[in-house]
Amino acid sequence: MSMSKNNSVLRPGISRRQFLYYSALAASATGLTGWAKVQPRQLSAGDKLNIGVVGVGGKGAVDTACCASENIIALCDVDETAAVGPRQKYPNARFYKDFRRMLEREKSLDAVVISTPDHLHATIASMAIQMGKHVYCQKPLTQTIYEARLLRRLAKEYNVATQMGNQGSAENGLRRAVEVVQAGFIGPVRQVYVWSNRPVWPQGMDRPAGQDPVPANLDWDLWLGPAPFRPFKLEQDEKASAEAPNKPRGKGKPHRGVYHPFNWRGWQDFGTGALGDMACHTVNMPFRALKLGYPVEVEAESSGINKETYPLKSKIRFEFPAREGQPPVTLWWFDGGNAKADSPYRHDGSNKPPKEVTGDVQELLDKVPGSGCLLIGDKGTVFSPDDYGTQFFVKLKDEKEFVDSKTHEGVKAIPQVIPRNAFEGNSADIRHHLEWIAACKGGKPGYSDFDIAAYLTEIILLGCVALRAGKKIEWDGPKMVATNAPEAARFLRREPRKGWKL
């Protein structure tokens, strides 16, 4: 629900009856009534799922297409214009602007796909799960650490099939890299370096002053959801942008709109910055291969952060303790290393691991790519040059250069122990969705179900906490507490707008 700007009265257009209706609807999904929990409908492999999609524009359109083998019975988006294409493609699907109405009215729904901005993920997913719906949710799974832990618990409690949208999990290359590292091929790993060319959207600026009329096709109140109210803005004003080095250059303004439909990623109220956008992909392989668990210390430095947006560049150090026979490991994250000449958010490309770390990568590719991942062990190194783990190279200490893992004789001798994604499709994204669909019908859990995806998300979001807290975080994972920084608690769990409580 929505409040006015001063948060004291109901927003014009929302009646008290509607307020009470949605409050009751939310309460009905909490499972706190004492009655037995709602269970998912039992399906066999030959049955078709009834799926509802929340957020059908952009990536949501792709996610919907990946599930087109099933029954798409409902589409939901706060932007009617963004929904035009999907509504034409799935004419039998009923359309909603409010996901709560969709969940309440579509009694035959088996599953929900969530492709909204980050700040809505947990709100939608928690309600759907508590109504017995299977959930596929885009990455990052949630916007806060508390939300990640909540969804992990709820998914187990309600016995629903889940999957986070880091589609590299479906790649044979990623699963093979996990096997190779866990087989001890490069020895104990003590250093990991991961870097990204993101952000490719505006960051590092303050909130623009004033407001613009909300377009007729957009329900701004629903778009905000649990986030604090702020006026709609179509253009970033010059004053707020003046100090932002990534201000669009040349003609046109990419992804027009200060927040919607794309630039929300850089805003702390709505997104999780470059780290939240890409680390669920690029940290996925080392997280699994090294069984990282909770870090004990996280420290961040950046190009400068305010209270509105994430910085243009950041470097974050995660310290993980010894675990399961493996030594302590330091994971370094770098973002903002985008050096593409045609990018309107061009940086100098310097925010990457030091040259002494990437020298062999430079020799292999004749450059250090915008994104990559290096695992440095006592016996050798594994390098993946892409975001999704489709390919990786190895180099042992006595070898002169990196060799493709598919042709390296030593790698060939390592047995396959991780089951591969068994589904057909012309992209990992499709196979990732099909794995989840099979899980909804009683198959094996998805490789990125919430049990593991929530863990990965928690680790990543700790980097965002360290950035926003502005100090080193000493972390007690089981207790979910920054032991040295009680002031960081407000970044672990947010206070949602009235009427949007989880």
SETORVEX-422862 format. One record per residue (C-alpha): residue number from 1; residue in three letters; chain; y, x, z. Coordinates in nm, 3 decimals. Example, Ala and Ser with C-alpha at 12.3 -4.5 7.8 and 13.67 -1.06 7.14 Angstrom:
BEGIN
1;ALA;A;-0.450;1.230;0.780
2;SER;A;-0.106;1.367;0.714
END
This chain:
BEGIN
1;MET;A;0.000;0.000;0.000
2;SER;A;0.359;0.101;-0.036
3;MET;A;0.662;0.118;0.184
4;SER;A;1.027;0.139;0.098
5;LYS;A;1.204;0.474;0.092
6;ASN;A;1.284;0.453;0.463
7;ASN;A;0.921;0.361;0.540
8;SER;A;1.030;0.066;0.754
9;VAL;A;0.957;-0.241;0.545
10;LEU;A;0.713;-0.347;0.280
11;ARG;A;0.814;-0.240;-0.070
12;PRO;A;0.970;-0.514;-0.284
13;GLY;A;0.699;-0.675;-0.496
14;ILE;A;0.425;-0.631;-0.235
15;SER;A;0.383;-0.944;-0.031
16;ARG;A;0.254;-0.960;0.325
17;ARG;A;-0.048;-1.150;0.196
18;GLN;A;-0.127;-0.863;-0.043
19;PHE;A;-0.079;-0.612;0.237
20;LEU;A;-0.326;-0.796;0.457
21;TYR;A;-0.568;-0.836;0.165
22;TYR;A;-0.583;-0.465;0.092
23;SER;A;-0.602;-0.374;0.460
24;ALA;A;-0.901;-0.605;0.501
25;LEU;A;-1.059;-0.468;0.184
26;ALA;A;-1.024;-0.113;0.310
27;ALA;A;-1.169;-0.211;0.647
28;SER;A;-1.468;-0.377;0.480
29;ALA;A;-1.558;-0.044;0.320
30;THR;A;-1.554;0.161;0.639
31;GLY;A;-1.904;0.080;0.754
32;LEU;A;-1.779;0.040;1.112
33;THR;A;-1.878;-0.324;1.153
34;GLY;A;-2.218;-0.254;1.302
35;TRP;A;-2.408;-0.397;1.005
36;ALA;A;-2.649;-0.189;0.799
37;LYS;A;-2.481;0.043;0.550
38;VAL;A;-2.463;-0.065;0.188
39;GLN;A;-2.731;0.110;-0.017
40;PRO;A;-2.714;0.195;-0.387
41;ARG;A;-2.905;-0.028;-0.627
42;GLN;A;-3.247;0.118;-0.705
43;LEU;A;-3.275;0.216;-1.070
44;SER;A;-3.546;0.363;-1.287
45;ALA;A;-3.498;0.624;-1.559
46;GLY;A;-3.500;0.355;-1.827
47;ASP;A;-3.224;0.146;-1.667
48;LYS;A;-2.858;0.178;-1.755
49;LEU;A;-2.591;0.241;-1.496
50;ASN;A;-2.293;0.010;-1.467
51;ILE;A;-2.002;0.253;-1.448
52;GLY;A;-1.635;0.214;-1.364
53;VAL;A;-1.388;0.492;-1.446
54;VAL;A;-1.067;0.553;-1.250
55;GLY;A;-0.812;0.755;-1.446
56;VAL;A;-0.905;0.712;-1.812
57;GLY;A;-0.637;0.917;-1.986
58;GLY;A;-0.668;1.288;-2.066
59;LYS;A;-0.973;1.437;-1.893
60;GLY;A;-1.073;1.086;-1.788
61;ALA;A;-1.122;0.992;-2.153
62;VAL;A;-1.357;1.290;-2.191
63;ASP;A;-1.546;1.199;-1.875
64;THR;A;-1.585;0.841;-1.995
65;ALA;A;-1.720;0.960;-2.330
66;CYS;A;-1.971;1.182;-2.149
67;CYS;A;-2.109;0.868;-1.982
68;ALA;A;-2.107;0.649;-2.294
69;SER;A;-2.487;0.631;-2.297
70;GLU;A;-2.456;0.395;-1.999
71;ASN;A;-2.270;0.065;-1.951
72;ILE;A;-1.897;0.129;-1.913
73;ILE;A;-1.804;-0.203;-1.753
74;ALA;A;-1.464;-0.125;-1.600
75;LEU;A;-1.166;0.099;-1.672
76;CYS;A;-0.883;0.165;-1.430
77;ASP;A;-0.553;0.346;-1.482
78;VAL;A;-0.204;0.308;-1.341
79;ASP;A;-0.064;0.389;-1.688
80;GLU;A;-0.133;0.120;-1.947
81;THR;A;-0.029;0.348;-2.232
82;ALA;A;-0.279;0.616;-2.130
83;ALA;A;-0.550;0.351;-2.126
84;VAL;A;-0.489;0.217;-2.478
85;GLY;A;-0.743;0.445;-2.651
86;PRO;A;-1.025;0.399;-2.397
87;ARG;A;-0.973;0.023;-2.389
88;GLN;A;-1.012;0.011;-2.765
89;LYS;A;-1.319;0.233;-2.751
90;TYR;A;-1.484;0.022;-2.477
91;PRO;A;-1.365;-0.332;-2.555
92;ASN;A;-1.616;-0.498;-2.322
93;ALA;A;-1.492;-0.308;-2.018
94;ARG;A;-1.252;-0.497;-1.793
95;PHE;A;-0.925;-0.319;-1.723
96;TYR;A;-0.754;-0.271;-1.386
97;LYS;A;-0.451;-0.086;-1.261
98;ASP;A;-0.564;-0.080;-0.897
99;PHE;A;-0.900;0.085;-0.821
100;ARG;A;-0.934;-0.125;-0.505
101;ARG;A;-0.936;-0.445;-0.709
102;MET;A;-1.191;-0.291;-0.945
103;LEU;A;-1.425;-0.198;-0.661
104;GLU;A;-1.389;-0.535;-0.496
105;ARG;A;-1.430;-0.751;-0.806
106;GLU;A;-1.693;-0.559;-1.003
107;LYS;A;-1.992;-0.654;-0.792
108;SER;A;-2.244;-0.502;-1.035
109;LEU;A;-2.093;-0.153;-1.033
110;ASP;A;-2.347;0.120;-0.966
111;ALA;A;-2.128;0.423;-1.005
112;VAL;A;-1.768;0.543;-1.027
113;VAL;A;-1.615;0.831;-1.221
114;ILE;A;-1.289;0.966;-1.074
115;SER;A;-1.051;1.156;-1.302
116;THR;A;-0.717;1.106;-1.129
117;PRO;A;-0.469;1.359;-0.985
118;ASP;A;-0.609;1.550;-0.686
119;HIS;A;-0.429;1.353;-0.415
120;LEU;A;-0.627;1.036;-0.497
121;HIS;A;-0.977;1.185;-0.520
122;ALA;A;-1.087;1.139;-0.159
123;THR;A;-0.922;0.798;-0.120
124;ILE;A;-1.115;0.655;-0.415
125;ALA;A;-1.440;0.843;-0.354
126;SER;A;-1.465;0.754;0.016
127;MET;A;-1.415;0.385;-0.054
128;ALA;A;-1.665;0.386;-0.342
129;ILE;A;-1.931;0.572;-0.142
130;GLN;A;-1.898;0.334;0.153
131;MET;A;-1.957;0.048;-0.089
132;GLY;A;-2.283;0.210;-0.203
133;LYS;A;-2.157;0.353;-0.533
134;HIS;A;-2.265;0.684;-0.682
135;VAL;A;-1.967;0.911;-0.753
136;TYR;A;-1.872;1.170;-1.013
137;CYS;A;-1.539;1.326;-0.914
138;GLN;A;-1.328;1.579;-1.096
139;LYS;A;-1.250;1.915;-0.940
140;PRO;A;-1.119;2.009;-0.696
141;LEU;A;-1.324;1.757;-0.506
142;THR;A;-1.039;1.683;-0.264
143;GLN;A;-0.685;1.788;-0.180
144;THR;A;-0.753;1.881;0.183
145;ILE;A;-1.029;2.052;0.380
146;TYR;A;-1.076;1.749;0.605
147;GLU;A;-1.133;1.528;0.301
148;ALA;A;-1.394;1.766;0.160
149;ARG;A;-1.588;1.762;0.484
150;LEU;A;-1.561;1.384;0.504
151;LEU;A;-1.699;1.328;0.152
152;ARG;A;-1.984;1.568;0.217
153;ARG;A;-2.082;1.368;0.523
154;LEU;A;-2.039;1.028;0.360
155;ALA;A;-2.248;1.121;0.056
156;LYS;A;-2.540;1.209;0.283
157;GLU;A;-2.488;0.911;0.508
158;TYR;A;-2.487;0.657;0.225
159;ASN;A;-2.752;0.832;0.016
160;VAL;A;-2.554;0.826;-0.307
161;ALA;A;-2.581;1.062;-0.603
162;THR;A;-2.275;1.280;-0.647
163;GLN;A;-2.139;1.549;-0.875
164;MET;A;-1.813;1.743;-0.889
165;GLY;A;-1.671;1.807;-1.235
166;ASN;A;-1.706;2.185;-1.257
167;GLN;A;-1.912;2.164;-1.574
168;GLY;A;-1.990;2.536;-1.585
169;SER;A;-2.259;2.448;-1.331
170;ALA;A;-2.462;2.314;-1.624
171;GLU;A;-2.451;2.645;-1.811
172;ASN;A;-2.764;2.859;-1.832
173;GLY;A;-2.543;3.169;-1.814
174;LEU;A;-2.405;3.077;-1.473
175;ARG;A;-2.746;2.998;-1.328
176;ARG;A;-2.887;3.319;-1.475
177;ALA;A;-2.607;3.525;-1.320
178;VAL;A;-2.689;3.373;-0.980
179;GLU;A;-3.053;3.475;-1.025
180;VAL;A;-2.964;3.830;-1.129
181;VAL;A;-2.734;3.890;-0.834
182;GLN;A;-2.970;3.730;-0.582
183;ALA;A;-3.256;3.944;-0.718
184;GLY;A;-3.059;4.247;-0.596
185;PHE;A;-3.011;4.389;-0.947
186;ILE;A;-2.664;4.527;-0.870
187;GLY;A;-2.740;4.589;-0.503
188;PRO;A;-2.549;4.449;-0.204
189;VAL;A;-2.213;4.311;-0.320
190;ARG;A;-1.909;4.404;-0.114
191;GLN;A;-1.618;4.327;-0.346
192;VAL;A;-1.545;4.028;-0.576
193;TYR;A;-1.241;3.991;-0.801
194;VAL;A;-1.153;3.660;-0.967
195;TRP;A;-0.840;3.601;-1.173
196;SER;A;-0.686;3.319;-1.376
197;ASN;A;-0.412;3.271;-1.635
198;ARG;A;-0.305;2.949;-1.462
199;PRO;A;-0.058;2.793;-1.401
200;VAL;A;0.019;2.662;-1.748
201;TRP;A;0.246;2.397;-1.598
202;PRO;A;0.576;2.430;-1.405
203;GLN;A;0.564;2.575;-1.054
204;GLY;A;0.797;2.764;-0.825
205;MET;A;1.082;2.510;-0.839
206;ASP;A;1.235;2.264;-0.595
207;ARG;A;1.230;1.884;-0.614
208;PRO;A;1.478;1.742;-0.864
209;ALA;A;1.759;1.524;-0.737
210;GLY;A;1.807;1.162;-0.835
211;GLN;A;1.565;0.927;-1.002
212;ASP;A;1.486;0.778;-1.340
213;PRO;A;1.371;0.425;-1.424
214;VAL;A;0.996;0.385;-1.397
215;PRO;A;0.849;0.313;-1.742
216;ALA;A;0.720;-0.040;-1.785
217;ASN;A;0.370;0.089;-1.859
218;LEU;A;0.342;0.282;-1.528
219;ASP;A;0.278;0.154;-1.175
220;TRP;A;0.450;0.435;-0.986
221;ASP;A;0.354;0.301;-0.643
222;LEU;A;-0.017;0.307;-0.729
223;TRP;A;0.023;0.651;-0.886
224;LEU;A;0.164;0.782;-0.558
225;GLY;A;-0.118;0.625;-0.358
226;PRO;A;-0.152;0.802;-0.020
227;ALA;A;0.121;1.057;-0.098
228;PRO;A;0.468;1.017;0.057
229;PHE;A;0.707;0.806;-0.147
230;ARG;A;0.944;0.985;-0.382
231;PRO;A;1.152;0.861;-0.675
232;PHE;A;1.011;0.877;-1.025
233;LYS;A;1.156;1.153;-1.244
234;LEU;A;1.114;1.196;-1.615
235;GLU;A;1.303;1.526;-1.655
236;GLN;A;1.341;1.831;-1.433
237;ASP;A;1.714;1.879;-1.381
238;GLU;A;1.870;2.215;-1.460
239;LYS;A;1.968;2.291;-1.099
240;ALA;A;1.613;2.257;-0.968
241;SER;A;1.476;2.458;-1.260
242;ALA;A;1.737;2.733;-1.268
243;GLU;A;1.538;2.982;-1.063
244;ALA;A;1.201;2.899;-1.213
245;PRO;A;1.092;3.183;-1.445
246;ASN;A;0.841;2.957;-1.617
247;LYS;A;1.098;2.706;-1.738
248;PRO;A;0.995;2.581;-2.087
249;ARG;A;1.137;2.791;-2.365
250;GLY;A;1.232;2.684;-2.715
251;LYS;A;1.225;2.335;-2.852
252;GLY;A;1.061;2.047;-2.670
253;LYS;A;0.931;2.014;-2.318
254;PRO;A;0.553;2.038;-2.286
255;HIS;A;0.385;1.757;-2.096
256;ARG;A;0.713;1.568;-2.053
257;GLY;A;0.755;1.422;-1.709
258;VAL;A;0.820;1.596;-1.380
259;TYR;A;0.502;1.460;-1.220
260;HIS;A;0.320;1.234;-1.463
261;PRO;A;0.109;1.267;-1.675
262;PHE;A;0.025;1.638;-1.633
263;ASN;A;0.271;1.841;-1.429
264;TRP;A;0.153;1.702;-1.095
265;ARG;A;-0.079;2.001;-1.050
266;GLY;A;0.201;2.227;-0.928
267;TRP;A;0.336;1.987;-0.662
268;GLN;A;0.200;2.021;-0.309
269;ASP;A;0.198;1.645;-0.253
270;PHE;A;-0.020;1.580;-0.557
271;GLY;A;-0.207;1.891;-0.672
272;THR;A;-0.354;2.215;-0.544
273;GLY;A;-0.189;2.464;-0.779
274;ALA;A;-0.364;2.722;-0.993
275;LEU;A;-0.620;2.794;-0.722
276;GLY;A;-0.733;2.434;-0.688
277;ASP;A;-0.737;2.380;-1.063
278;MET;A;-0.951;2.676;-1.165
279;ALA;A;-1.134;2.832;-0.870
280;CYS;A;-1.392;2.551;-0.864
281;HIS;A;-1.491;2.697;-1.203
282;THR;A;-1.437;3.070;-1.169
283;VAL;A;-1.548;3.117;-0.807
284;ASN;A;-1.851;2.892;-0.860
285;MET;A;-2.087;3.171;-0.967
286;PRO;A;-2.009;3.425;-0.692
287;PHE;A;-2.001;3.148;-0.431
288;ARG;A;-2.358;3.054;-0.520
289;ALA;A;-2.488;3.404;-0.591
290;LEU;A;-2.360;3.547;-0.263
291;LYS;A;-2.417;3.238;-0.046
292;LEU;A;-2.066;3.281;0.082
293;GLY;A;-2.036;3.012;0.348
294;TYR;A;-1.715;3.002;0.553
295;PRO;A;-1.469;3.293;0.544
296;VAL;A;-1.340;3.428;0.873
297;GLU;A;-1.003;3.543;0.743
298;VAL;A;-0.774;3.442;0.455
299;GLU;A;-0.446;3.608;0.368
300;ALA;A;-0.211;3.525;0.081
301;GLU;A;0.093;3.676;-0.082
302;SER;A;0.291;3.525;-0.365
303;SER;A;0.601;3.528;-0.580
304;GLY;A;0.755;3.288;-0.327
305;ILE;A;0.665;2.939;-0.212
306;ASN;A;0.882;2.651;-0.096
307;LYS;A;0.786;2.315;0.056
308;GLU;A;0.752;2.138;-0.278
309;THR;A;0.554;2.343;-0.531
310;TYR;A;0.302;2.623;-0.544
311;PRO;A;0.421;2.971;-0.649
312;LEU;A;0.425;3.118;-0.998
313;LYS;A;0.186;3.391;-0.890
314;SER;A;-0.036;3.456;-0.592
315;LYS;A;-0.289;3.706;-0.463
316;ILE;A;-0.527;3.589;-0.193
317;ARG;A;-0.783;3.783;0.009
318;PHE;A;-1.088;3.605;0.156
319;GLU;A;-1.306;3.791;0.409
320;PHE;A;-1.664;3.669;0.449
321;PRO;A;-1.894;3.791;0.727
322;ALA;A;-2.248;3.922;0.688
323;ARG;A;-2.491;3.641;0.609
324;GLU;A;-2.861;3.604;0.525
325;GLY;A;-2.917;3.977;0.499
326;GLN;A;-2.607;4.036;0.287
327;PRO;A;-2.316;4.257;0.395
328;PRO;A;-1.960;4.137;0.455
329;VAL;A;-1.774;4.078;0.130
330;THR;A;-1.409;4.063;0.030
331;LEU;A;-1.313;3.818;-0.244
332;TRP;A;-0.978;3.867;-0.418
333;TRP;A;-0.810;3.587;-0.612
334;PHE;A;-0.524;3.644;-0.858
335;ASP;A;-0.336;3.376;-1.054
336;GLY;A;-0.029;3.372;-1.277
337;GLY;A;-0.154;3.639;-1.518
338;ASN;A;-0.074;3.445;-1.834
339;ALA;A;0.057;3.678;-2.102
340;LYS;A;0.019;3.459;-2.411
341;ALA;A;0.327;3.499;-2.625
342;ASP;A;0.326;3.136;-2.737
343;SER;A;0.304;2.991;-2.387
344;PRO;A;0.618;2.818;-2.257
345;TYR;A;0.512;2.935;-1.911
346;ARG;A;0.473;3.298;-2.009
347;HIS;A;0.441;3.558;-1.734
348;ASP;A;0.422;3.934;-1.766
349;GLY;A;0.044;3.928;-1.731
350;SER;A;0.044;4.179;-1.446
351;ASN;A;-0.112;3.961;-1.180
352;LYS;A;-0.467;4.081;-1.232
353;PRO;A;-0.696;4.317;-1.041
354;PRO;A;-0.589;4.683;-1.038
355;LYS;A;-0.666;4.898;-1.342
356;GLU;A;-0.921;5.108;-1.154
357;VAL;A;-1.123;4.787;-1.107
358;THR;A;-1.086;4.651;-1.463
359;GLY;A;-1.115;4.980;-1.657
360;ASP;A;-1.467;4.905;-1.784
361;VAL;A;-1.359;4.552;-1.881
362;GLN;A;-1.074;4.702;-2.085
363;GLU;A;-1.322;4.926;-2.267
364;LEU;A;-1.560;4.638;-2.335
365;LEU;A;-1.308;4.388;-2.471
366;ASP;A;-1.017;4.615;-2.559
367;LYS;A;-0.815;4.407;-2.313
368;VAL;A;-0.834;4.242;-1.974
369;PRO;A;-0.867;3.868;-2.049
370;GLY;A;-0.647;3.606;-1.884
371;SER;A;-0.939;3.491;-1.669
372;GLY;A;-1.247;3.666;-1.538
373;CYS;A;-1.483;3.740;-1.252
374;LEU;A;-1.618;4.077;-1.129
375;LEU;A;-1.891;4.126;-0.867
376;ILE;A;-1.911;4.489;-0.757
377;GLY;A;-2.236;4.595;-0.591
378;ASP;A;-2.373;4.922;-0.459
379;LYS;A;-2.590;4.965;-0.771
380;GLY;A;-2.372;4.810;-1.041
381;THR;A;-2.134;4.538;-1.156
382;VAL;A;-2.154;4.190;-1.306
383;PHE;A;-1.863;4.068;-1.520
384;SER;A;-1.806;3.719;-1.660
385;PRO;A;-1.517;3.689;-1.907
386;ASP;A;-1.477;3.313;-1.912
387;ASP;A;-1.396;3.030;-1.674
388;TYR;A;-1.733;2.857;-1.683
389;GLY;A;-1.995;3.132;-1.656
390;THR;A;-2.136;3.081;-2.004
391;GLN;A;-2.173;3.457;-2.055
392;PHE;A;-2.194;3.764;-1.834
393;PHE;A;-2.232;4.139;-1.873
394;VAL;A;-2.392;4.397;-1.646
395;LYS;A;-2.336;4.767;-1.590
396;LEU;A;-2.546;4.977;-1.354
397;LYS;A;-2.402;5.289;-1.190
398;ASP;A;-2.584;5.525;-1.428
399;GLU;A;-2.478;5.332;-1.742
400;LYS;A;-2.171;5.414;-1.947
401;GLU;A;-2.062;5.062;-2.040
402;PHE;A;-2.118;4.692;-1.989
403;VAL;A;-2.415;4.538;-2.172
404;ASP;A;-2.463;4.170;-2.255
405;SER;A;-2.703;4.027;-1.999
406;LYS;A;-2.912;3.867;-2.273
407;THR;A;-3.002;4.205;-2.420
408;HIS;A;-3.014;4.422;-2.107
409;GLU;A;-3.376;4.531;-2.053
410;GLY;A;-3.345;4.533;-1.675
411;VAL;A;-3.214;4.179;-1.668
412;LYS;A;-3.494;4.059;-1.894
413;ALA;A;-3.746;4.162;-1.627
414;ILE;A;-3.591;3.936;-1.361
415;PRO;A;-3.787;3.607;-1.337
416;GLN;A;-3.621;3.267;-1.371
417;VAL;A;-3.626;3.087;-1.037
418;ILE;A;-3.344;2.833;-1.074
419;PRO;A;-3.425;2.520;-1.278
420;ARG;A;-3.207;2.483;-1.586
421;ASN;A;-3.012;2.174;-1.686
422;ALA;A;-3.271;1.982;-1.889
423;PHE;A;-3.037;1.751;-2.077
424;GLU;A;-2.923;1.763;-2.436
425;GLY;A;-2.564;1.754;-2.551
426;ASN;A;-2.319;1.956;-2.752
427;SER;A;-2.126;2.065;-2.443
428;ALA;A;-2.187;2.166;-2.085
429;ASP;A;-1.959;1.879;-1.984
430;ILE;A;-2.196;1.622;-2.133
431;ARG;A;-2.504;1.786;-1.981
432;HIS;A;-2.331;1.801;-1.642
433;HIS;A;-2.264;1.425;-1.653
434;LEU;A;-2.617;1.347;-1.774
435;GLU;A;-2.760;1.542;-1.481
436;TRP;A;-2.558;1.322;-1.245
437;ILE;A;-2.663;1.005;-1.428
438;ALA;A;-3.029;1.103;-1.387
439;ALA;A;-2.969;1.163;-1.015
440;CYS;A;-2.822;0.813;-0.987
441;LYS;A;-3.154;0.683;-1.120
442;GLY;A;-3.361;0.860;-0.860
443;GLY;A;-3.378;1.205;-1.020
444;LYS;A;-3.308;1.541;-0.861
445;PRO;A;-2.961;1.595;-0.709
446;GLY;A;-2.697;1.737;-0.938
447;TYR;A;-2.644;2.114;-0.927
448;SER;A;-2.288;2.050;-0.808
449;ASP;A;-2.347;1.755;-0.578
450;PHE;A;-2.107;1.707;-0.288
451;ASP;A;-2.333;1.894;-0.047
452;ILE;A;-2.246;2.221;-0.222
453;ALA;A;-1.925;2.119;-0.403
454;ALA;A;-1.751;2.022;-0.081
455;TYR;A;-1.836;2.362;0.068
456;LEU;A;-1.691;2.542;-0.236
457;THR;A;-1.384;2.319;-0.227
458;GLU;A;-1.322;2.394;0.141
459;ILE;A;-1.321;2.768;0.077
460;ILE;A;-1.081;2.735;-0.213
461;LEU;A;-0.842;2.504;-0.028
462;LEU;A;-0.821;2.758;0.254
463;GLY;A;-0.630;2.973;0.006
464;CYS;A;-0.381;2.690;-0.040
465;VAL;A;-0.351;2.661;0.339
466;ALA;A;-0.278;3.034;0.371
467;LEU;A;-0.012;3.010;0.100
468;ARG;A;0.160;2.715;0.265
469;ALA;A;0.130;2.847;0.621
470;GLY;A;0.286;3.178;0.515
471;LYS;A;0.060;3.386;0.739
472;LYS;A;-0.291;3.521;0.769
473;ILE;A;-0.544;3.256;0.870
474;GLU;A;-0.823;3.339;1.112
475;TRP;A;-1.077;3.068;1.044
476;ASP;A;-1.340;2.898;1.257
477;GLY;A;-1.531;2.712;0.987
478;PRO;A;-1.765;2.499;1.200
479;LYS;A;-1.473;2.377;1.412
480;MET;A;-1.236;2.352;1.114
481;VAL;A;-0.962;2.534;1.304
482;ALA;A;-0.720;2.816;1.223
483;THR;A;-0.757;2.986;1.559
484;ASN;A;-0.443;3.197;1.526
485;ALA;A;-0.224;2.939;1.355
486;PRO;A;-0.225;2.590;1.510
487;GLU;A;0.075;2.509;1.289
488;ALA;A;-0.160;2.519;0.988
489;ALA;A;-0.336;2.201;1.106
490;ARG;A;-0.097;1.982;0.905
491;PHE;A;-0.228;2.145;0.587
492;LEU;A;-0.591;2.079;0.678
493;ARG;A;-0.551;1.703;0.703
494;ARG;A;-0.262;1.499;0.572
495;GLU;A;-0.113;1.181;0.709
496;PRO;A;-0.149;0.923;0.431
497;ARG;A;0.115;0.664;0.351
498;LYS;A;0.078;0.336;0.540
499;GLY;A;-0.200;0.121;0.395
500;TRP;A;-0.382;0.419;0.235
501;LYS;A;-0.574;0.556;0.532
502;LEU;A;-0.918;0.695;0.448
END
